[in-house]
Amino acid sequence: MRFLPSKAIIENVQEIIGVVAIAKNLAIGKNGQLPWHCESDLKFFRKLTTGHTVVMGYKTWLSIGKPLKNRLNIVLSRSHILNNQPNLLLMRSKEEVLAIRRYLNCDIFIIGGAKVYSTFSREIQRWFVTEIPLEIENADTFMLENFLEDFDQINTINLQNEVTVRVYERRKPLSEPNLTASL
Ligand SMILES: NC(=O)c1ccc[n+]([C@@H]2O[C@H](COP(=O)([O-])OP(=O)(O)OC[C@H]3O[C@@H](n4cnc5c(N)ncnc54)[C@H](OP(=O)(O)O)[C@@H]3O)[C@@H](O)[C@H]2O)c1
C-alpha cells in the first residue's frame, strides 16, 4: 500500500522528501536513540520508504545498526569509514548525494537526524511528519521550530493511538512579474 503516489514512478522525477517523528516539544532523539517505540509509525515508515533511497547521518546509522532492507541506504559522514554493501553507500557531503540523484529511479528520503535534516533543508520538497503525542524530558536532539515555515499541509494520515502523520509540500514561489513584457 502506498500513501501517496510517487512522482518518481509516475513522472520519472525523484523527489527529496523529509521523514521525521516528532514529540510535542520538538524532540526527536535522546541518548542516540528514538525516545519512544511507536510500532504504527515504524510500519508507516517502512511502507513509505521501501523501494526508495534513504539518507541518514552517521549517528542515526549507529542507532539503526544495519542497512534498512529493500532500500538503498546512504550514510553521511566526513570522517568514519564503512564497508560498502550492495545497498549501503558511504558519502562525504550533500553534494555527493545530489550528484547521484539523476541515476536513481526512486525518491530520496532524508531520514535524519537533526544535522542531516538541516543539511537538506533547502532541497526537501515534501515532509512526512509523525506527531508523537508525548513531551520528552531530557531529550538531546530537536527539530528547529521553523522547519515547516515554507511548507503547506496537504494531507493527514491517522495512525493508531492518536499518532498522526501530516504531509507538507513546499510552497510554490509567487510568480515573478514578467519583466520582459514591456520591452
Ligand atoms: N525522530 C526521528 O524521526 C529521528 C530520525 C532520525 C534520527 N533520530 C535521532 O536523532 C539523533 C541523531 O541525530 P544527530 O543530529 O545527532 O545526528 P545525525 O544527523 O544522525 O548524524 C550526524 C553525523 O552525520 C554526519 N553528517 C551530517 N551532515 C553531514 C554532511 N553534510 N556531510 C557529511 N557528513 C555529515 C556527521 O558524521 P561524522 O561526524 O562521522 O562526520 C555528523 O556528525 C538520534 O537520537 C536518533 O535516534 C530521530
PDBQT file of the ligand as one rigid body, heavy atoms in Angstrom, charges set to zero:
ROOT
HETATM    1  N1  LIG A 201      12.569  11.090  15.475  1.00  0.00    +0.000 N 
HETATM    2  C1  LIG A 201      13.053  10.831  14.272  1.00  0.00    +0.000 C 
HETATM    3  O1  LIG A 201      12.333  10.780  13.269  1.00  0.00    +0.000 OA
HETATM    4  C2  LIG A 201      14.537  10.589  14.134  1.00  0.00    +0.000 A 
HETATM    5  C3  LIG A 201      15.067  10.269  12.880  1.00  0.00    +0.000 A 
HETATM    6  C4  LIG A 201      16.440  10.042  12.772  1.00  0.00    +0.000 A 
HETATM    7  C5  LIG A 201      17.244  10.134  13.891  1.00  0.00    +0.000 A 
HETATM    8  N2  LIG A 201      16.684  10.461  15.093  1.00  0.00    +0.000 N 
HETATM    9  C6  LIG A 201      17.514  10.601  16.286  1.00  0.00    +0.000 C 
HETATM   10  O2  LIG A 201      18.365  11.729  16.108  1.00  0.00    +0.000 OA
HETATM   11  C7  LIG A 201      19.584  11.522  16.840  1.00  0.00    +0.000 C 
HETATM   12  C8  LIG A 201      20.771  11.681  15.895  1.00  0.00    +0.000 C 
HETATM   13  O3  LIG A 201      20.716  12.950  15.281  1.00  0.00    +0.000 OA
HETATM   14  P1  LIG A 201      22.001  13.901  15.153  1.00  0.00    +0.000 P 
HETATM   15  O4  LIG A 201      21.565  15.200  14.565  1.00  0.00    +0.000 OA
HETATM   16  O5  LIG A 201      22.707  13.927  16.470  1.00  0.00    +0.000 OA
HETATM   17  O6  LIG A 201      22.963  13.078  14.193  1.00  0.00    +0.000 OA
HETATM   18  P2  LIG A 201      22.838  12.602  12.644  1.00  0.00    +0.000 P 
HETATM   19  O7  LIG A 201      22.296  13.711  11.798  1.00  0.00    +0.000 OA
HETATM   20  O8  LIG A 201      22.180  11.281  12.588  1.00  0.00    +0.000 OA
HETATM   21  O9  LIG A 201      24.384  12.342  12.319  1.00  0.00    +0.000 OA
HETATM   22  C9  LIG A 201      25.294  13.409  12.400  1.00  0.00    +0.000 C 
HETATM   23  C10 LIG A 201      26.564  12.992  11.716  1.00  0.00    +0.000 C 
HETATM   24  O10 LIG A 201      26.309  12.758  10.319  1.00  0.00    +0.000 OA
HETATM   25  C11 LIG A 201      27.400  13.232   9.541  1.00  0.00    +0.000 C 
HETATM   26  N3  LIG A 201      26.934  14.363   8.727  1.00  0.00    +0.000 N 
HETATM   27  C12 LIG A 201      25.903  15.203   8.965  1.00  0.00    +0.000 A 
HETATM   28  N4  LIG A 201      25.799  16.116   7.985  1.00  0.00    +0.000 NA
HETATM   29  C13 LIG A 201      26.793  15.842   7.112  1.00  0.00    +0.000 A 
HETATM   30  C14 LIG A 201      27.220  16.422   5.889  1.00  0.00    +0.000 A 
HETATM   31  N5  LIG A 201      26.598  17.498   5.372  1.00  0.00    +0.000 N 
HETATM   32  N6  LIG A 201      28.287  15.887   5.264  1.00  0.00    +0.000 NA
HETATM   33  C15 LIG A 201      28.937  14.807   5.763  1.00  0.00    +0.000 A 
HETATM   34  N7  LIG A 201      28.571  14.207   6.922  1.00  0.00    +0.000 NA
HETATM   35  C16 LIG A 201      27.521  14.722   7.583  1.00  0.00    +0.000 A 
HETATM   36  C17 LIG A 201      28.474  13.642  10.513  1.00  0.00    +0.000 C 
HETATM   37  O11 LIG A 201      29.188  12.455  10.802  1.00  0.00    +0.000 OA
HETATM   38  P3  LIG A 201      30.753  12.429  11.151  1.00  0.00    +0.000 P 
HETATM   39  O12 LIG A 201      30.861  13.061  12.493  1.00  0.00    +0.000 OA
HETATM   40  O13 LIG A 201      31.083  10.977  11.102  1.00  0.00    +0.000 OA
HETATM   41  O14 LIG A 201      31.448  13.227  10.087  1.00  0.00    +0.000 OA
HETATM   42  C18 LIG A 201      27.651  14.072  11.726  1.00  0.00    +0.000 C 
HETATM   43  O15 LIG A 201      28.350  14.035  12.948  1.00  0.00    +0.000 OA
HETATM   44  C19 LIG A 201      19.483  10.121  17.426  1.00  0.00    +0.000 C 
HETATM   45  O16 LIG A 201      18.979  10.224  18.749  1.00  0.00    +0.000 OA
HETATM   46  C20 LIG A 201      18.456   9.445  16.541  1.00  0.00    +0.000 C 
HETATM   47  O17 LIG A 201      17.794   8.372  17.176  1.00  0.00    +0.000 OA
HETATM   48  C21 LIG A 201      15.347  10.681  15.227  1.00  0.00    +0.000 A 
ENDROOT
TORSDOF 0
